[in-house]
């Protein structure tokens, strides 16, 4: 940077450059160096953000094993509301080593109110997601009015 200042002074003395231009160029150089330094300090965060964005967008490209646009399958003519989880095992596809439900049993009769209570990460939301068919059970049966969904 010292060389730039010295050379700028030489150009000003030879009337090849005005002092206003020297100040403008030096200010630009200082701000540019600061910006590059800031980017360098934040580059690991930028890399992590790019990686997270890639993972996020890969979710949209993923093909689900459940075809939610299909009209095939058995249609329940009259829904009474009996829900039964029979020996249900479930593992999230992205976390195959972590068992979420292991031989889970639950019978809910029509018009019965049930509260799912437990510590965080114990499968409460997963049970609802299985009912909504966001996922298929790994093994066992999930029955609505006696029909395995």
C-alpha positions as CSV (number, residue, x, y, z in Angstrom):
1,X,0.0,0.0,0.0
2,X,3.0,2.3,0.7
3,X,4.1,1.9,-2.9
4,X,0.6,3.0,-4.1
5,X,0.8,6.2,-2.0
6,X,4.3,7.0,-3.2
7,X,3.4,6.4,-6.8
8,X,0.3,8.6,-6.4
9,X,2.4,11.4,-5.0
10,X,4.7,11.2,-8.0
11,X,1.7,11.4,-10.4
12,X,0.3,14.4,-8.5
13,X,3.7,16.2,-8.6
14,X,3.8,15.6,-12.4
15,X,0.2,16.9,-12.7
16,X,-0.9,13.6,-14.2
17,X,-3.3,13.0,-11.3
18,X,-5.4,15.3,-9.1
19,X,-5.4,15.0,-5.3
20,X,-9.2,14.3,-5.4
21,X,-8.6,11.3,-7.6
22,X,-5.9,10.0,-5.3
23,X,-8.2,10.2,-2.3
24,X,-11.0,8.5,-4.3
25,X,-8.7,5.6,-5.4
26,X,-7.2,5.2,-2.0
27,X,-10.6,5.1,-0.3
28,X,-11.8,2.6,-2.9
29,X,-8.7,0.4,-2.2
30,X,-9.2,0.6,1.6
31,X,-12.9,-0.3,1.4
32,X,-12.1,-3.1,-1.1
33,X,-9.5,-4.6,1.2
34,X,-11.9,-4.4,4.2
35,X,-14.6,-6.2,2.1
36,X,-12.3,-8.9,1.0
37,X,-11.1,-9.4,4.6
38,X,-14.7,-9.6,5.8
39,X,-15.6,-12.2,3.2
40,X,-12.5,-14.2,4.2
41,X,-13.6,-14.2,7.8
42,X,-17.1,-15.2,6.9
43,X,-16.2,-17.8,4.2
44,X,-16.8,-20.8,6.5
45,X,-20.3,-19.5,7.2
46,X,-20.9,-18.9,3.5
47,X,-19.8,-22.5,2.8
48,X,-22.0,-23.9,5.5
49,X,-25.0,-21.9,4.1
50,X,-24.4,-23.2,0.6
51,X,-24.2,-26.7,2.0
52,X,-27.5,-26.2,4.0
53,X,-29.2,-24.7,0.9
54,X,-28.2,-27.7,-1.2
55,X,-29.6,-30.1,1.4
56,X,-32.8,-28.1,1.6
57,X,-33.3,-28.1,-2.2
58,X,-32.5,-31.8,-2.4
59,X,-35.6,-32.4,-0.4
60,X,-37.7,-31.0,-3.3
61,X,-35.9,-33.3,-5.8
62,X,-36.5,-36.4,-3.6
63,X,-39.0,-38.9,-5.0
64,X,-41.4,-40.1,-2.3
65,X,-42.2,-43.8,-2.1
66,X,-45.9,-42.7,-1.5
67,X,-47.7,-41.5,-4.6
68,X,-50.1,-38.9,-3.2
69,X,-51.6,-38.2,-6.6
70,X,-52.8,-41.8,-7.2
71,X,-56.5,-42.6,-7.3
72,X,-55.7,-46.3,-6.9
73,X,-56.2,-48.2,-3.7
74,X,-59.1,-49.0,-1.5
75,X,-61.4,-46.2,-0.6
76,X,-63.1,-46.2,2.8
77,X,-66.9,-45.9,2.1
78,X,-67.8,-45.1,5.6
79,X,-65.3,-43.9,8.1
80,X,-66.0,-44.7,11.7
81,X,-62.7,-43.6,13.1
82,X,-61.1,-46.7,14.7
83,X,-57.3,-46.4,14.5
84,X,-55.0,-49.2,15.4
85,X,-51.2,-49.4,15.5
86,X,-50.3,-53.1,15.6
87,X,-46.7,-53.9,16.3
88,X,-45.5,-50.9,14.3
89,X,-41.8,-50.3,13.8
90,X,-40.6,-47.1,12.2
91,X,-37.3,-45.7,11.2
92,X,-36.9,-42.4,9.4
93,X,-35.3,-43.0,5.9
94,X,-32.6,-40.4,6.6
95,X,-31.7,-41.8,10.1
96,X,-31.8,-45.6,9.6
97,X,-29.8,-46.3,12.8
98,X,-32.3,-44.5,15.0
99,X,-35.4,-46.5,15.9
100,X,-38.3,-44.2,16.5
101,X,-41.1,-46.7,17.1
102,X,-40.4,-50.3,18.2
103,X,-43.4,-52.7,18.3
104,X,-45.7,-49.8,19.0
105,X,-49.3,-50.7,20.0
106,X,-52.2,-48.3,20.2
107,X,-55.9,-48.8,19.8
108,X,-58.2,-45.8,19.5
109,X,-61.9,-46.4,19.4
110,X,-64.3,-44.2,17.4
111,X,-65.1,-40.9,19.3
112,X,-62.3,-41.7,21.9
113,X,-60.1,-38.8,22.8
114,X,-56.4,-39.6,23.2
115,X,-53.5,-37.4,24.3
116,X,-50.0,-38.3,23.1
117,X,-47.7,-37.2,25.9
118,X,-43.9,-37.7,26.3
119,X,-40.5,-36.2,26.2
120,X,-39.2,-34.5,23.1
121,X,-38.0,-37.0,20.4
122,X,-40.1,-39.9,21.6
123,X,-42.3,-40.3,18.5
124,X,-45.5,-38.2,19.2
125,X,-45.3,-36.2,16.0
126,X,-44.2,-39.3,14.1
127,X,-47.4,-41.1,15.0
128,X,-49.4,-38.3,13.5
129,X,-47.2,-38.2,10.4
130,X,-47.7,-41.9,9.9
131,X,-51.5,-41.4,10.1
132,X,-51.2,-38.6,7.6
133,X,-49.2,-40.9,5.3
134,X,-46.1,-38.6,5.2
135,X,-44.3,-41.9,5.8
136,X,-45.0,-45.6,5.6
137,X,-44.4,-47.9,8.6
138,X,-41.2,-49.9,8.4
139,X,-43.0,-53.0,9.7
140,X,-46.3,-53.8,11.4
141,X,-49.7,-52.6,10.5
142,X,-51.5,-49.2,10.7
143,X,-55.2,-49.8,10.4
144,X,-58.1,-47.4,9.9
145,X,-61.4,-49.2,10.5
146,X,-59.6,-52.5,10.0
147,X,-58.0,-51.5,6.7
148,X,-54.2,-51.5,6.5
149,X,-53.0,-48.2,5.1
